[in-house]
Amino acid sequence: MGINRDVAIQWLGHATFKIRTPGGKSILIDPWVQGNPSCPDSLKRIESLDLMLITHGHFDHIADAVSIGKATGTQAVGIFEICSWLGRKGVTNCSAMNKGGSQTVQGVKVTMVHADHSCGITEDDGSIVYGGEAVGYVLELENGFRLYHAGDTALFGDMRLIGELYRPDLAFIPIGDLFTMSPREAAYAIRLLGVRQVIPMHWGTFPALTGTPGRLRELTSDIPDLTIYEMKPGETLT
């Protein structure tokens, strides 16, 4: 199933995406816009939203979760500890879950899957509190189109199970290296998942993130019918 006009995916830079579903719902994944150097200035203000998903508690994935949650009243989804932290910060519309579980939120089936990464939340005073574990998500939209957002992660063998169980039509995969997979590991992840549409993420934001979509494309040139979408921050894919 290819991307079609019923699904719009906008990259706000780094691992932050805004998705318009076939049912007209607006979903924000990993809310980092204000301090995100890749996010265009015109897109830093989120005024309306139906659903916000958080993969883990590092600043470059959660920094604007509280302000956006309070301003929009959106329903927030995260692992139990993340939702507990959000609640303490005044974000009360939370739907907590944990790895392996699924729930239908705003008409979208959300499944929380494993990611191999750390998850500490930095408080205003610089202290770090426990944020549960890092996760990924499989979303099944109203028309059956399935998205896999891997979050920040290393390569792990059970990506094959994610592919076999949920059969994502499109995968968002980190490639920057240093803090996540590089293109080398991401190329292997694509093989494990069996996915044929990929959006590379978590690259280009800082000089230390050296992985590139071009390198990923080189390392997957033998995979038939694979499409790698090299998006620019602010660009919308339909």
Buried (B, 14 or more C-beta within 10 A) or exposed (E): EEBEEBBBBBBBBBBBBBBBBBEEBBBBBBBBBEEBEBBBEEBEEBEEBBBBBBBBBBEBBBBBBBBBBBBBBBBBBBBEBBBBBBBEBEBEBBBBBEBEEBEEBBBBBBBBBBBBBEBBBBEEEEEEEEBBBBBBBBBBBBEEBBBBBBBBBEBBEEBBBBBEEBBBBBBBBBBBBEBBBBBBBBBBBBBBBBBBBBBBBBBBBBEEBBBBBEBBBEBBEEBEEBEBBBBEBBEEBE
